Amino acid sequence: MSQGLITFVVTAILIILAVVPYLRRLKKKEAKAKRKFQELKISGLSEAATVHPHIDVNHCIGCGGCVKACPEGDVLAIIEGKATLIHGAKCVGHGLCADACPVGAIQLLMAKPGRSADLPALDVHYQTNIEGVFIVGELGGIGLIKNAVTQGKSAVEHIITKPRELTAEFDLAIVGAGPAGLAAGLTAKANNLNYVILEQSDIGGSILHYPRAKIVMTSPVELPIWGKLKLTDAKKETLLEVWQAIIDKAALDIRTNEKVLDVQKSDTGFVVRTSSTELTAANVILALGRRGTPKKLGVPGEELSKVMYRLIDTSTYQGTHVLIVGGGDSAVEAAAGLALQKNNTVTLSYRREAFTRLKERNLRHVEELKTKNRVHVIFNSEVKEIRDRSAVLTTPAGEIEMPNDFVFIFAGGEMPFELLRKIGVRTQMQEIEPAIVS
């Protein structure tokens, strides 16, 4: 055998020894991603709720750069050589996947594939069709914390360029004390505006009922008065503590339990009517959550941070006692998703004696999970109290106190678009192609 042939054979063997294990790992990883995708389809979490990556499979080269770039972990995966959105509900619109794609095959879209989104029509300053009324944060279509903060600051920076000719009580009324509203308040105070922040519940806004145990901020943001805020991987309790420290340091004027019912134009700007009072403001910033006001149970302990009204990331909850409240599709899908995680004890409490309004698929699935003891369903039950480490239910057989780490409440809610219509804010159905987020 010639030296050249020997070299060729040795080289081929080395390549095979290197490539075969790699291909096996790749195949195993893809099989795992496929199983995960199927689980998420069953639990209804494969589809995106708002901002998400849309992959052009004709241009995707399957390099996996987008998968590695995503800080959420398992939103994307490579399946059959192409990037695939497998956990759409977990996506919060970081956009790092699009930046990492070397061929530009990813765009961020505002709605589910094949659908359109009913979004307020805003100008570059986040002002609506009504001069002096601004919308920032999740209601405008993007719920990422960094973007919400940036928008809140930007809207106020535009407001301070306007002449102060009106004689309203306040230069600015901010509706909502989430990240966008607090950033707007900090910017207003830093620029000596006479402002007020109105919050329908407690400080923290959407963060208070954030649907994940952990919150990720991909890059720091600069807040007026406070400085740089960087929380790369923090529990929501930590973020709430930081927000409270910011509020205390800046001495922000926040009025809680003031639900805004109407905003109407007046000679002095706007009359803002809340659940308990009226005030006038030259400008109004609406920093509301897109999903509106969740319906609450009104029971002791519902204010605890372990209580949430939406589920995104099922994999965050493992080895926990979880209580799901409700009997609709959202409640059952959440129960199914949580039951698939390791060592979870999942209880579903429903006030009726049977499920009456489920999709056939969900009804079959929850019955199967009941049979396998993966989900414990308690009919004719209601939550009496939520405690730090337990929850108390009332049932026909008496009260039950069970160990509990998290409570998810799916009792419906009031969407914010009725308020927008009342105010006169124009919304528009934005089709997929025009709804690309830069």
Buried (B, 14 or more C-beta within 10 A) or exposed (E): EEEEEEEEEEEEEEEEEEEEEEEEEEEEBBEEBBEBBEBBEBBBBBBBBBBBBBBBEEEBEBBBBBBEBBBBEBBBBBBEEBBBBBBBBBBBBBBBBBEBBEEEBBBBBBBBEEBBBBBBEBEEBBBBBBEBBBBBBBBBBBBBBBBBBBBBBBBBBBBBEEEEEBEBBBBBBBBBBBBBBBBBBBBBBBBEBBBBBBBBBBBBBBBBBBBBBBBBBBEEBEBBBBEEBEBEEBBBEEBBEBBEEBBEEBEBBBBEEBBBBEBEBEEBBBBBBBEEEEBBBBBBBBBBBBBBBBBBBEBEBBEEBBBBBBBBBBBBBEEBBBBBBBBBBBBBBBBBBBBBBEEBBBBBBBBEEEBEEBEEEBBEBBBEBBEEEBBBBBBBBBBBBBEEEBBBBBBEEEEBEBEBBBBBBBBEBEBBBEBBEEBEBEBEEBEBEEBEBE
